[in-house]
């Protein structure tokens, strides 16, 4: 089987109506041409046509067989676009995005996720939850392939993506910049809701099946688990990552609401320790901001 890191990137083909629509709306990369199924009559298709006219992007109608050939057999839902390559960023770019937002940094790191659909699903959830960037491994992991871009439903048009060769070094640099590194581990003693996640956080999700690698686990400041009650004790990488991203968002929204309501007592703040001290690596809790963020 081919190395997932060497799979063709979404630098020539974008699949699906939502991904193509977001590319047109965001203007983050050039859209050269759009191909629509002749029998497509949806509201999204009409919106794509309107956006393409505004942007001066040519649109061509094709039958489903022709679209299938362009999509290399992947599910296209009647819409295919020829686009410029995804531009990968550097880690400082992601940190700059966090600074500009005025919110505590939130980065998602994928430690060897090889299924591009999981990469896309996690990117979609991360963007919706307000993450400032996504970090992928350069080797032995999925990149922003056409399948990932389709599953992302346009998230890659808004979410900066960086690729790194040495994840341990990358995480160390993020720690030095003031972010706490939190790993998702189903065997961790600390449930996610018991940790203070209101400060600057790097969420690390491990690969399918094997989870976090040993070196990554050791690098983490803390490890958390998603509580379960059924007989299945572990979750799909994209599901677990999504739950953790929204636990981070829930805590931050709660903190903002408490501040707006003037409820100083009992409200978590970046300078206060949360209830879940401890974990892997250097210990501590994300709510205790190191610096910068």
PAPADO-817714 format. One line per 10 residues: number of its first residue (from 1); for each residue x, y, z of N, C-alpha, C, O. Coordinates in pm, whole numbers, padded with zeros to 5 digits, always signed. Layout:
N
NUM> X,Y,Z,X,Y,Z,X,Y,Z,X,Y,Z; ...
***
This chain:
293
1> +00085,-00119,+00000,+00000,+00000,+00000,+00088,+00124,+00000,+00193,+00125,+00065; +00048,+00228,-00071,+00127,+00350,-00080,+00132,+00420,+00054,+00037,+00412,+00133; +00242,+00488,+00080,+00256,+00569,+00199,+00149,+00678,+00197,+00144,+00756,+00101; +00061,+00686,+00300,-00044,+00787,+00298,+00011,+00927,+00284,-00056,+01014,+00228; +00132,+00952,+00333,+00189,+01085,+00320,+00225,+01121,+00177,+00249,+01238,+00146; +00230,+01021,+00090,+00265,+01047,-00049,+00143,+01049,-00140,+00156,+01065,-00262; +00023,+01033,-00082,-00098,+01037,-00163,-00114,+01175,-00225,-00076,+01275,-00164; -00168,+01181,-00345,-00184,+01307,-00418,-00258,+01409,-00333,-00366,+01380,-00281; -00203,+01528,-00318,-00266,+01632,-00239,-00380,+01695,-00319,-00391,+01676,-00440; -00464,+01770,-00246,-00577,+01836,-00311,-00529,+01963,-00379,-00582,+02071,-00356
11> -00427,+01949,-00464,-00371,+02063,-00534,-00421,+02072,-00676,-00382,+02162,-00750; -00507,+01980,-00715,-00560,+01987,-00851,-00709,+01956,-00856,-00775,+01988,-00956; -00764,+01894,-00753,-00903,+01853,-00755,-00968,+01876,-00620,-00914,+01838,-00516; -01084,+01939,-00622,-01164,+01959,-00501,-01300,+01897,-00528,-01361,+01922,-00632; -01348,+01816,-00435,-01469,+01738,-00457,-01581,+01779,-00361,-01557,+01811,-00244; -01703,+01778,-00413,-01819,+01800,-00329,-01865,+01945,-00328,-01782,+02036,-00334; -01996,+01968,-00320,-02049,+02105,-00328,-02005,+02195,-00214,-01977,+02313,-00236; -01998,+02142,-00092,-01964,+02228,+00022,-01819,+02274,+00015,-01789,+02390,+00041; -01728,+02182,-00019,-01587,+02219,-00030,-01565,+02321,-00140,-01490,+02417,-00122; -01630,+02302,-00255,-01613,+02395,-00367,-01675,+02530,-00334,-01616,+02634,-00364
21> -01791,+02530,-00273,-01855,+02656,-00236,-01767,+02737,-00140,-01750,+02858,-00158; -01709,+02670,-00038,-01625,+02742,+00058,-01499,+02794,-00007,-01450,+02901,+00030; -01444,+02721,-00104,-01325,+02770,-00175,-01357,+02899,-00249,-01276,+02991,-00252; -01475,+02905,-00310,-01516,+03026,-00381,-01542,+03141,-00285,-01503,+03254,-00311; -01607,+03112,-00174,-01641,+03217,-00078,-01517,+03271,-00007,-01505,+03392,+00014; -01426,+03180,+00030,-01309,+03223,+00108,-01206,+03295,+00023,-01138,+03386,+00071; -01193,+03254,-00104,-01092,+03313,-00190,-00951,+03286,-00143,-00858,+03361,-00175; -00933,+03177,-00066,-00802,+03147,-00008,-00707,+03083,-00109,-00586,+03085,-00089; -00760,+03026,-00214,-00675,+02972,-00321,-00751,+02981,-00453,-00873,+02989,-00456; -00676,+02979,-00560,-00734,+02998,-00693,-00818,+02878,-00734,-00776,+02763,-00721
31> -00937,+02907,-00784,-01023,+02805,-00844,-01019,+02826,-00995,-01063,+02930,-01044; -00967,+02729,-01068,-00945,+02746,-01212,-01069,+02713,-01294,-01100,+02783,-01391; -01139,+02606,-01257,-01257,+02565,-01334,-01344,+02475,-01249,-01295,+02400,-01165; -01474,+02483,-01272,-01570,+02402,-01196,-01649,+02315,-01294,-01690,+02361,-01401; -01670,+02191,-01255,-01748,+02096,-01335,-01870,+02054,-01253,-01856,+02006,-01140; -01988,+02072,-01310,-02112,+02036,-01243,-02184,+01926,-01320,-02180,+01922,-01443; -02250,+01839,-01245,-02332,+01736,-01310,-02450,+01802,-01380,-02512,+01894,-01326; -02481,+01756,-01499,-02589,+01816,-01578,-02723,+01806,-01507,-02810,+01892,-01526; -02740,+01703,-01425,-02870,+01683,-01360,-02876,+01744,-01220,-02971,+01719,-01146; -02774,+01823,-01182,-02771,+01880,-01047,-02860,+02003,-01042,-02843,+02096,-01121
41> -02955,+02004,-00949,-03052,+02113,-00939,-03064,+02167,-00797,-03164,+02231,-00764; -02965,+02144,-00713,-02977,+02182,-00572,-02953,+02331,-00551,-02901,+02400,-00639; -02992,+02379,-00433,-02970,+02519,-00398,-02821,+02550,-00389,-02777,+02659,-00427; -02743,+02454,-00341,-02598,+02474,-00332,-02538,+02488,-00471,-02448,+02570,-00492; -02588,+02410,-00568,-02538,+02420,-00705,-02566,+02559,-00762,-02481,+02617,-00830; -02686,+02613,-00734,-02719,+02748,-00781,-02628,+02852,-00716,-02586,+02948,-00780; -02599,+02831,-00588,-02510,+02924,-00518,-02369,+02918,-00578,-02305,+03021,-00597; -02322,+02797,-00609,-02190,+02781,-00670,-02184,+02853,-00805,-02085,+02920,-00836; -02290,+02840,-00885,-02295,+02908,-01014,-02284,+03059,-00996,-02212,+03126,-01069; -02358,+03112,-00898,-02354,+03256,-00874,-02217,+03303,-00828,-02167,+03406,-00874
51> -02157,+03229,-00737,-02024,+03265,-00689,-01919,+03255,-00799,-01828,+03337,-00807; -01933,+03152,-00884,-01838,+03135,-00994,-01848,+03253,-01092,-01746,+03302,-01140; -01970,+03297,-01121,-01986,+03412,-01210,-01919,+03536,-01151,-01850,+03609,-01222; -01940,+03559,-01021,-01880,+03675,-00956,-01727,+03670,-00961,-01662,+03773,-00977; -01673,+03551,-00947,-01527,+03534,-00945,-01466,+03516,-01083,-01344,+03511,-01097; -01550,+03505,-01185,-01501,+03485,-01320,-01444,+03347,-01344,-01355,+03329,-01427; -01496,+03248,-01271,-01448,+03110,-01285,-01536,+03036,-01385,-01658,+03033,-01367; -01480,+02977,-01489,-01561,+02905,-01587,-01625,+02780,-01527,-01565,+02713,-01443; -01746,+02750,-01572,-01821,+02633,-01524,-01862,+02550,-01645,-01910,+02603,-01745; -01842,+02419,-01634,-01879,+02329,-01744,-01967,+02218,-01691,-01941,+02162,-01584
61> -02072,+02187,-01765,-02162,+02077,-01728,-02110,+01946,-01787,-02072,+01941,-01904; -02109,+01841,-01705,-02066,+01708,-01749,-02166,+01604,-01702,-02243,+01627,-01608; -02163,+01489,-01769,-02244,+01380,-01718,-02171,+01315,-01600,-02054,+01344,-01574; -02241,+01229,-01529,-02185,+01169,-01407,-02060,+01085,-01436,-01969,+01077,-01354; -02058,+01023,-01552,-01942,+00941,-01586,-01818,+01028,-01602,-01710,+00992,-01556; -01835,+01142,-01668,-01722,+01232,-01683,-01672,+01286,-01551,-01552,+01300,-01531; -01765,+01318,-01459,-01726,+01366,-01326,-01653,+01258,-01247,-01557,+01285,-01177; -01700,+01135,-01260,-01636,+01023,-01190,-01492,+01006,-01234,-01405,+00974,-01154; -01467,+01028,-01363,-01331,+01017,-01413,-01243,+01127,-01356,-01128,+01103,-01319; -01296,+01250,-01348,-01221,+01360,-01290,-01192,+01337,-01142,-01087,+01376,-01091
71> -01287,+01273,-01075,-01275,+01252,-00930,-01199,+01125,-00896,-01186,+01091,-00778; -01150,+01055,-00995,-01073,+00931,-00973,-01152,+00829,-00892,-01095,+00755,-00811; -01283,+00825,-00914,-01366,+00727,-00847,-01415,+00767,-00709,-01495,+00694,-00649; -01370,+00881,-00655,-01415,+00925,-00524,-01553,+00989,-00534,-01593,+01035,-00641; -01625,+00991,-00424,-01759,+01050,-00421,-01751,+01201,-00440,-01683,+01269,-00363; -01819,+01253,-00541,-01809,+01396,-00574,-01940,+01471,-00556,-01940,+01594,-00555; -02052,+01401,-00543,-02184,+01461,-00523,-02218,+01562,-00632,-02291,+01659,-00608; -02166,+01539,-00751,-02204,+01622,-00864,-02123,+01748,-00883,-02154,+01829,-00971; -02018,+01769,-00804,-01938,+01892,-00816,-01790,+01858,-00804,-01747,+01795,-00708; -01713,+01902,-00904,-01567,+01886,-00903,-01506,+02019,-00946,-01558,+02086,-01035
81> -01397,+02058,-00882,-01330,+02182,-00920,-01181,+02159,-00935,-01121,+02081,-00860; -01122,+02226,-01032,-00977,+02229,-01047,-00926,+02351,-00970,-00965,+02464,-01000; -00840,+02327,-00873,-00798,+02434,-00782,-00646,+02436,-00768,-00577,+02340,-00804; -00595,+02547,-00714,-00453,+02556,-00682,-00422,+02471,-00560,-00513,+02432,-00486; -00297,+02441,-00541,-00256,+02353,-00432,-00282,+02417,-00296,-00275,+02539,-00282; -00310,+02334,-00197,-00318,+02381,-00059,-00181,+02431,-00018,-00080,+02363,-00040; -00177,+02547,+00043,-00049,+02602,+00088,-00030,+02569,+00235,-00103,+02619,+00321; +00068,+02485,+00263,+00096,+02453,+00402,+00171,+02568,+00468,+00253,+02635,+00405; +00139,+02590,+00595,+00198,+02700,+00672,+00307,+02647,+00765,+00331,+02526,+00774; +00372,+02739,+00833,+00470,+02706,+00935,+00405,+02725,+01073,+00305,+02795,+01085
91> +00461,+02661,+01175,+00404,+02673,+01309,+00389,+02818,+01355,+00286,+02851,+01413; +00487,+02906,+01331,+00468,+03046,+01371,+00345,+03111,+01308,+00285,+03200,+01369; +00308,+03069,+01187,+00187,+03124,+01125,+00063,+03090,+01206,-00027,+03173,+01220; +00058,+02968,+01258,-00056,+02927,+01339,-00061,+03004,+01470,-00169,+03042,+01516; +00056,+03027,+01529,+00061,+03105,+01653,+00022,+03249,+01627,-00045,+03311,+01710; +00061,+03304,+01514,+00021,+03440,+01478,-00131,+03450,+01463,-00192,+03548,+01505; -00192,+03348,+01404,-00337,+03347,+01390,-00405,+03349,+01527,-00507,+03416,+01544; -00348,+03277,+01623,-00404,+03277,+01758,-00390,+03414,+01823,-00483,+03462,+01888; -00275,+03477,+01806,-00254,+03610,+01865,-00352,+03711,+01807,-00409,+03792,+01880; -00370,+03705,+01677,-00461,+03802,+01612,-00605,+03783,+01657,-00681,+03880,+01660
101> -00642,+03663,+01692,-00781,+03636,+01731,-00817,+03697,+01865,-00934,+03724,+01892; -00716,+03718,+01951,-00743,+03770,+02085,-00798,+03664,+02179,-00839,+03697,+02290; -00799,+03540,+02137,-00848,+03429,+02221,-00732,+03337,+02256,-00630,+03337,+02188; -00747,+03258,+02363,-00642,+03162,+02396,-00619,+03067,+02279,-00713,+03022,+02214; -00494,+03038,+02253,-00459,+02954,+02138,-00521,+02816,+02151,-00528,+02759,+02261; -00566,+02762,+02039,-00614,+02624,+02031,-00566,+02565,+01900,-00608,+02606,+01792; -00476,+02467,+01911,-00423,+02398,+01794,-00456,+02250,+01805,-00454,+02193,+01914; -00486,+02189,+01692,-00510,+02045,+01686,-00393,+01978,+01615,-00356,+02018,+01504; -00335,+01878,+01678,-00223,+01803,+01621,-00266,+01658,+01602,-00321,+01597,+01693; -00240,+01603,+01484,-00274,+01464,+01456,-00145,+01383,+01449,-00060,+01405,+01363
111> -00134,+01288,+01541,-00012,+01207,+01553,-00027,+01077,+01475,-00052,+00971,+01532; -00011,+01087,+01343,-00013,+00968,+01260,-00150,+00919,+01220,-00169,+00799,+01204; -00247,+01009,+01202,-00377,+00970,+01148,-00362,+00943,+00999,-00316,+01029,+00925; -00399,+00823,+00955,-00371,+00783,+00816,-00495,+00784,+00727,-00482,+00781,+00604; -00614,+00788,+00784,-00737,+00790,+00704,-00769,+00935,+00669,-00799,+01014,+00758; -00764,+00972,+00541,-00791,+01111,+00505,-00930,+01158,+00544,-00951,+01278,+00564; -01026,+01065,+00554,-01160,+01106,+00596,-01160,+01150,+00742,-01235,+01241,+00778; -01078,+01087,+00825,-01065,+01132,+00963,-00996,+01268,+00971,-01034,+01353,+01051; -00896,+01288,+00887,-00829,+01418,+00882,-00930,+01527,+00845,-00934,+01632,+00909; -01010,+01501,+00743,-01109,+01599,+00701,-01215,+01625,+00806,-01252,+01739,+00832
121> -01266,+01517,+00867,-01368,+01533,+00970,-01316,+01611,+01090,-01386,+01697,+01144; -01191,+01582,+01131,-01133,+01655,+01243,-01108,+01801,+01207,-01128,+01889,+01291; -01065,+01828,+01085,-01044,+01966,+01043,-01176,+02043,+01045,-01181,+02159,+01085; -01282,+01978,+01000,-01414,+02043,+00998,-01458,+02078,+01140,-01507,+02188,+01165; -01442,+01984,+01233,-01482,+02009,+01371,-01392,+02113,+01436,-01440,+02200,+01509; -01261,+02105,+01408,-01168,+02202,+01467,-01200,+02344,+01421,-01199,+02436,+01502; -01229,+02362,+01294,-01262,+02495,+01245,-01391,+02545,+01309,-01401,+02662,+01347; -01490,+02457,+01320,-01617,+02496,+01381,-01601,+02532,+01527,-01673,+02618,+01579; -01505,+02467,+01596,-01484,+02491,+01739,-01391,+02609,+01764,-01363,+02641,+01880; -01343,+02674,+01660,-01261,+02792,+01677,-01113,+02768,+01687,-01040,+02854,+01735
131> -01065,+02651,+01642,-00921,+02624,+01645,-00847,+02719,+01552,-00902,+02765,+01452; -00723,+02746,+01586,-00643,+02840,+01508,-00554,+02770,+01406,-00490,+02836,+01324; -00548,+02638,+01409,-00467,+02568,+01312,-00464,+02419,+01336,-00499,+02370,+01443; -00420,+02348,+01233,-00408,+02203,+01234,-00265,+02166,+01199,-00207,+02222,+01106; -00207,+02072,+01273,-00071,+02028,+01248,-00073,+01880,+01211,-00128,+01798,+01284; -00013,+01846,+01097,-00007,+01710,+01048,+00138,+01664,+01037,+00229,+01746,+01023; +00158,+01534,+01044,+00290,+01478,+01020,+00319,+01478,+00870,+00230,+01456,+00788; +00444,+01503,+00836,+00483,+01506,+00695,+00494,+01366,+00636,+00472,+01347,+00516; +00528,+01267,+00719,+00549,+01131,+00670,+00459,+01032,+00744,+00426,+01051,+00861; +00421,+00926,+00672,+00343,+00816,+00731,+00213,+00865,+00793,+00171,+00815,+00898
141> +00150,+00961,+00728,+00022,+01014,+00775,-00048,+01077,+00656,+00015,+01114,+00557; -00178,+01090,+00666,-00256,+01150,+00558,-00238,+01301,+00558,-00230,+01364,+00663; -00232,+01358,+00437,-00229,+01502,+00421,-00365,+01551,+00374,-00467,+01484,+00392; -00365,+01668,+00313,-00491,+01725,+00262,-00515,+01670,+00122,-00496,+01740,+00022; -00556,+01546,+00116,-00588,+01479,-00011,-00729,+01519,-00055,-00802,+01580,+00023; -00769,+01486,-00178,-00906,+01515,-00219,-01011,+01454,-00126,-01113,+01518,-00099; -00986,+01333,-00076,-01083,+01272,+00017,-01089,+01349,+00148,-01197,+01366,+00204; -00974,+01395,+00197,-00973,+01475,+00320,-01044,+01608,+00299,-01122,+01651,+00383; -01018,+01672,+00185,-01081,+01801,+00158,-01232,+01787,+00146,-01306,+01875,+00192; -01279,+01678,+00086,-01424,+01658,+00076,-01486,+01637,+00213,-01591,+01694,+00244
151> -01422,+01554,+00297,-01474,+01531,+00432,-01469,+01658,+00515,-01549,+01677,+00606; -01373,+01745,+00483,-01363,+01871,+00556,-01470,+01971,+00520,-01491,+02068,+00593; -01540,+01950,+00409,-01654,+02035,+00369,-01618,+02183,+00369,-01700,+02266,+00409; -01498,+02217,+00324,-01459,+02357,+00315,-01373,+02406,+00429,-01328,+02521,+00427; -01349,+02323,+00531,-01272,+02367,+00648,-01131,+02410,+00611,-01076,+02502,+00672; -01071,+02344,+00513,-00932,+02375,+00477,-00919,+02510,+00407,-00808,+02559,+00388; -01030,+02571,+00369,-01026,+02706,+00313,-01014,+02811,+00422,-00984,+02927,+00393; -01038,+02772,+00547,-01036,+02867,+00658,-00936,+02831,+00767,-00893,+02919,+00842; -00900,+02704,+00778,-00815,+02656,+00887,-00671,+02640,+00838,-00646,+02557,+00750; -00576,+02717,+00891,-00436,+02701,+00849,-00384,+02562,+00885,-00414,+02509,+00992
161> -00306,+02504,+00795,-00251,+02369,+00816,-00100,+02374,+00803,-00046,+02428,+00707; -00032,+02315,+00902,+00113,+02302,+00896,+00149,+02154,+00894,+00076,+02071,+00948; +00262,+02123,+00833,+00314,+01986,+00836,+00454,+01988,+00896,+00535,+02077,+00867; +00482,+01890,+00981,+00611,+01886,+01050,+00675,+01749,+01030,+00605,+01648,+01018; +00807,+01747,+01028,+00878,+01621,+01015,+00907,+01556,+01149,+00906,+01434,+01160; +00931,+01637,+01251,+00962,+01587,+01385,+00859,+01642,+01481,+00865,+01758,+01520; +00762,+01559,+01519,+00653,+01606,+01603,+00700,+01642,+01743,+00650,+01739,+01801; +00794,+01567,+01798,+00841,+01597,+01933,+00903,+01736,+01940,+00878,+01811,+02034; +00982,+01771,+01841,+01042,+01904,+01837,+00935,+02011,+01819,+00942,+02118,+01879; +00835,+01982,+01736,+00728,+02078,+01713,+00650,+02104,+01842,+00620,+02219,+01874
171> +00618,+01997,+01915,+00544,+02014,+02040,+00629,+02089,+02143,+00576,+02170,+02219; +00759,+02061,+02146,+00847,+02131,+02239,+00848,+02281,+02209,+00850,+02363,+02301; +00848,+02317,+02081,+00848,+02459,+02044,+00717,+02526,+02083,+00716,+02643,+02122; +00607,+02452,+02073,+00478,+02508,+02113,+00471,+02524,+02265,+00413,+02621,+02315; +00529,+02430,+02338,+00536,+02445,+02483,+00619,+02567,+02520,+00583,+02642,+02611; +00729,+02588,+02451,+00815,+02703,+02478,+00743,+02834,+02449,+00774,+02937,+02508; +00646,+02829,+02356,+00567,+02948,+02322,+00454,+02973,+02420,+00382,+03073,+02408; +00436,+02884,+02517,+00336,+02907,+02619,+00211,+02823,+02610,+00115,+02848,+02683; +00209,+02723,+02523,+00092,+02638,+02509,+00110,+02509,+02589,+00221,+02457,+02601; +00000,+02459,+02645,+00000,+02330,+02713,-00037,+02221,+02613,-00131,+02238,+02535
181> +00034,+02113,+02616,+00010,+02002,+02524,-00072,+01895,+02595,-00028,+01836,+02693; -00191,+01871,+02544,-00284,+01775,+02603,-00306,+01660,+02505,-00347,+01682,+02391; -00279,+01539,+02550,-00296,+01422,+02466,-00426,+01348,+02496,-00467,+01338,+02612; -00489,+01298,+02392,-00609,+01216,+02408,-00568,+01071,+02425,-00506,+01013,+02336; -00602,+01013,+02540,-00560,+00877,+02572,-00673,+00807,+02646,-00708,+00848,+02757; -00733,+00703,+02587,-00847,+00635,+02654,-00810,+00571,+02787,-00898,+00540,+02867; -00680,+00551,+02812,-00636,+00491,+02938,-00598,+00594,+03044,-00559,+00556,+03154; -00609,+00722,+03013,-00570,+00827,+03108,-00665,+00827,+03228,-00785,+00807,+03211; -00613,+00850,+03348,-00701,+00854,+03466,-00787,+00980,+03473,-00890,+00979,+03540; -00746,+01087,+03405,-00817,+01214,+03415,-00923,+01229,+03306,-00888,+01229,+03188
191> -01051,+01241,+03341,-01154,+01266,+03239,-01143,+01409,+03189,-01101,+01498,+03263; -01180,+01431,+03065,-01158,+01561,+03002,-01230,+01674,+03075,-01179,+01786,+03081; -01347,+01647,+03133,-01422,+01753,+03197,-01360,+01796,+03331,-01399,+01900,+03385; -01265,+01718,+03385,-01201,+01752,+03512,-01078,+01838,+03494,-01020,+01883,+03593; -01036,+01861,+03371,-00920,+01945,+03344,-00966,+02085,+03306,-01069,+02102,+03241; -00890,+02185,+03347,-00916,+02323,+03307,-00857,+02344,+03168,-00735,+02345,+03152; -00941,+02361,+03070,-00898,+02372,+02931,-00922,+02511,+02875,-00934,+02529,+02754; -00928,+02610,+02964,-00958,+02746,+02919,-00836,+02822,+02872,-00849,+02925,+02806; -00716,+02773,+02904,-00594,+02841,+02861,-00549,+02795,+02724,-00621,+02721,+02657; -00431,+02838,+02682,-00378,+02799,+02549,-00345,+02651,+02544,-00266,+02602,+02625
201> -00405,+02580,+02450,-00398,+02434,+02447,-00361,+02383,+02309,-00406,+02434,+02207; -00277,+02279,+02309,-00253,+02197,+02191,-00318,+02062,+02219,-00277,+01991,+02312; -00417,+02025,+02141,-00482,+01895,+02155,-00418,+01798,+02057,-00416,+01823,+01937; -00365,+01686,+02109,-00300,+01586,+02024,-00387,+01461,+02019,-00418,+01401,+02122; -00425,+01422,+01899,-00505,+01302,+01877,-00418,+01200,+01805,-00358,+01231,+01702; -00412,+01079,+01857,-00329,+00975,+01800,-00391,+00908,+01678,-00507,+00931,+01645; -00311,+00826,+01613,-00355,+00757,+01493,-00453,+00646,+01522,-00467,+00600,+01635; -00521,+00603,+01416,-00620,+00498,+01428,-00555,+00371,+01480,-00452,+00328,+01430; -00616,+00311,+01580,-00568,+00184,+01632,-00460,+00197,+01737,-00477,+00149,+01849; -00349,+00263,+01703,-00237,+00265,+01797,-00241,+00381,+01894,-00176,+00376,+01999
211> -00316,+00486,+01863,-00323,+00601,+01951,-00196,+00683,+01949,-00125,+00686,+01848; -00166,+00750,+02060,-00046,+00832,+02069,+00079,+00745,+02071,+00081,+00640,+02134; +00183,+00789,+02002,+00310,+00721,+02011,+00373,+00749,+02148,+00341,+00849,+02213; +00463,+00660,+02190,+00521,+00671,+02325,+00591,+00805,+02346,+00575,+00867,+02451; +00669,+00851,+02247,+00741,+00976,+02263,+00645,+01094,+02272,+00669,+01188,+02347; +00538,+01088,+02196,+00437,+01195,+02202,+00370,+01196,+02338,+00348,+01302,+02397; +00337,+01078,+02388,+00272,+01068,+02519,+00361,+01127,+02628,+00313,+01197,+02717; +00489,+01099,+02622,+00583,+01152,+02721,+00595,+01304,+02711,+00616,+01371,+02812; +00581,+01357,+02593,+00592,+01501,+02572,+00472,+01577,+02627,+00484,+01695,+02662; +00358,+01513,+02636,+00235,+01583,+02678,+00245,+01634,+02821,+00304,+01568,+02907
221> +00188,+01752,+02846,+00179,+01807,+02981,+00072,+01735,+03062,+00084,+01722,+03183; -00031,+01688,+02994,-00134,+01609,+03060,-00204,+01521,+02957,-00206,+01550,+02838; -00261,+01413,+03007,-00337,+01319,+02925,-00479,+01315,+02978,-00501,+01313,+03099; -00576,+01314,+02888,-00716,+01308,+02929,-00787,+01201,+02848,-00743,+01161,+02740; -00898,+01155,+02903,-00979,+01056,+02833,-01121,+01108,+02818,-01166,+01194,+02893; -01190,+01054,+02720,-01332,+01079,+02703,-01405,+00969,+02781,-01388,+00852,+02750; -01485,+01005,+02881,-01552,+00902,+02961,-01649,+00819,+02876,-01716,+00872,+02788; -01656,+00691,+02904,-01752,+00603,+02838,-01822,+00517,+02943,-01769,+00494,+03051; -01941,+00472,+02910,-02017,+00387,+03002,-02051,+00251,+02943,-02087,+00159,+03015; -02038,+00239,+02812,-02072,+00114,+02746,-01957,+00015,+02748,-01855,+00037,+02814
231> -01974,-00092,+02676,-01870,-00195,+02670,-01756,-00159,+02576,-01646,-00213,+02588; -01783,-00068,+02483,-01677,-00021,+02393,-01604,+00092,+02464,-01662,+00197,+02492; -01477,+00071,+02493,-01403,+00166,+02575,-01324,+00269,+02496,-01269,+00363,+02554; -01318,+00253,+02365,-01243,+00349,+02285,-01330,+00399,+02170,-01423,+00331,+02127; -01299,+00519,+02121,-01376,+00583,+02017,-01290,+00605,+01892,-01168,+00607,+01900; -01356,+00621,+01779,-01289,+00660,+01656,-01212,+00790,+01679,-01256,+00875,+01756; -01099,+00804,+01613,-01013,+00922,+01633,-01088,+01052,+01608,-01074,+01147,+01685; -01167,+01057,+01502,-01238,+01181,+01472,-01349,+01210,+01572,-01378,+01326,+01601; -01412,+01104,+01625,-01517,+01123,+01725,-01457,+01172,+01857,-01505,+01269,+01915; -01353,+01104,+01904,-01288,+01144,+02029,-01232,+01286,+02018,-01249,+01367,+02109
241> -01167,+01316,+01906,-01114,+01450,+01887,-01223,+01555,+01887,-01206,+01662,+01944; -01335,+01523,+01823,-01447,+01617,+01819,-01504,+01645,+01957,-01535,+01759,+01990; -01519,+01539,+02038,-01570,+01557,+02173,-01477,+01646,+02255,-01523,+01735,+02327; -01347,+01623,+02244,-01250,+01701,+02321,-01246,+01847,+02274,-01236,+01938,+02356; -01254,+01869,+02144,-01257,+02006,+02093,-01378,+02081,+02147,-01368,+02199,+02181; -01490,+02014,+02155,-01610,+02083,+02204,-01614,+02093,+02355,-01685,+02178,+02409; -01540,+02009,+02426,-01525,+02030,+02570,-01441,+02155,+02595,-01469,+02232,+02686; -01337,+02174,+02514,-01258,+02297,+02524,-01345,+02419,+02496,-01341,+02517,+02569; -01423,+02412,+02388,-01510,+02524,+02353,-01614,+02548,+02462,-01641,+02663,+02497; -01671,+02441,+02517,-01773,+02457,+02623,-01716,+02531,+02742,-01779,+02624,+02794
251> -01597,+02491,+02786,-01536,+02557,+02901,-01506,+02703,+02873,-01523,+02788,+02960; -01460,+02733,+02754,-01426,+02871,+02720,-01549,+02959,+02709,-01549,+03073,+02753; -01655,+02905,+02651,-01779,+02982,+02642,-01837,+03006,+02781,-01889,+03114,+02809; -01828,+02906,+02867,-01877,+02921,+03003,-01799,+03029,+03076,-01857,+03110,+03149; -01668,+03030,+03056,-01585,+03132,+03119,-01622,+03271,+03069,-01632,+03364,+03149; -01641,+03286,+02937,-01679,+03415,+02881,-01813,+03461,+02934,-01830,+03579,+02966; -01909,+03369,+02943,-02041,+03405,+02995,-02032,+03449,+03141,-02101,+03543,+03182; -01948,+03382,+03218,-01932,+03419,+03359,-01870,+03558,+03371,-01909,+03636,+03457; -01775,+03587,+03286,-01712,+03719,+03291,-01812,+03827,+03252,-01819,+03932,+03317; -01889,+03801,+03146,-01988,+03900,+03102,-02093,+03924,+03209,-02144,+04036,+03223
261> -02126,+03821,+03284,-02227,+03834,+03389,-02167,+03889,+03518,-02240,+03913,+03615; -02036,+03910,+03520,-01972,+03964,+03637,-01960,+03865,+03751,-01949,+03904,+03867; -01960,+03738,+03718,-01950,+03634,+03820,-01803,+03600,+03842,-01753,+03504,+03784; -01736,+03678,+03924,-01595,+03652,+03948,-01571,+03526,+04026,-01480,+03449,+03993; -01650,+03503,+04128,-01627,+03388,+04214,-01669,+03259,+04144,-01782,+03248,+04095; -01580,+03164,+04140,-01611,+03034,+04082,-01586,+03026,+03933,-01593,+02918,+03875; -01556,+03141,+03869,-01531,+03139,+03725,-01385,+03105,+03700,-01296,+03162,+03763; -01359,+03016,+03610,-01223,+02979,+03574,-01157,+03093,+03498,-01224,+03161,+03420; -01031,+03115,+03520,-00957,+03215,+03444,-00821,+03158,+03409,-00774,+03065,+03475; -00755,+03212,+03304,-00628,+03156,+03260,-00522,+03153,+03369,-00427,+03074,+03358
271> -00533,+03234,+03471,-00432,+03235,+03575,-00463,+03145,+03692,-00384,+03138,+03786; -00577,+03076,+03689,-00617,+02993,+03801,-00607,+02846,+03765,-00640,+02808,+03653; -00562,+02762,+03857,-00558,+02619,+03829,-00697,+02561,+03825,-00783,+02597,+03905; -00719,+02471,+03732,-00847,+02402,+03724,-00848,+02282,+03814,-00752,+02261,+03889; -00953,+02203,+03809,-00965,+02090,+03900,-00882,+01970,+03862,-00875,+01874,+03939; -00817,+01971,+03744,-00754,+01848,+03697,-00604,+01857,+03684,-00552,+01827,+03577; -00532,+01896,+03788,-00387,+01902,+03777,-00330,+01764,+03753,-00381,+01664,+03803; -00221,+01762,+03675,-00154,+01634,+03652,-00161,+01592,+03508,-00204,+01669,+03423; -00119,+01468,+03480,-00121,+01417,+03344,+00017,+01370,+03306,+00099,+01337,+03392; +00042,+01367,+03179,+00171,+01320,+03132,+00272,+01432,+03129,+00238,+01547,+03159
281> +00393,+01401,+03093,+00496,+01501,+03072,+00523,+01586,+03193,+00552,+01534,+03301; +00514,+01721,+03175,+00552,+01814,+03278,+00447,+01842,+03380,+00474,+01918,+03473; +00329,+01784,+03371,+00223,+01807,+03468,+00163,+01945,+03453,+00195,+02017,+03359; +00074,+01982,+03547,+00010,+02113,+03542,-00119,+02108,+03463,-00160,+02003,+03414; -00183,+02225,+03451,-00310,+02234,+03380,-00306,+02348,+03281,-00237,+02447,+03306; -00376,+02338,+03169,-00369,+02440,+03067,-00413,+02577,+03115,-00363,+02677,+03063; -00503,+02587,+03212,-00553,+02716,+03257,-00445,+02803,+03319,-00464,+02923,+03333; -00333,+02743,+03356,-00223,+02821,+03409,-00133,+02864,+03293,-00041,+02792,+03255; -00162,+02980,+03237,-00093,+03025,+03116,+00055,+03047,+03143,+00093,+03112,+03240; +00139,+02992,+03056,+00284,+03006,+03073,+00329,+03147,+03032,+00394,+03217,+03110
291> +00295,+03189,+02911,+00332,+03322,+02864,+00264,+03348,+02731,+00201,+03259,+02675; +00277,+03466,+02680,+00235,+03508,+02546,+00085,+03498,+02522,+00025,+03593,+02471; +00024,+03389,+02556,-00116,+03369,+02523,-00203,+03383,+02648,-00326,+03370,+02640
***
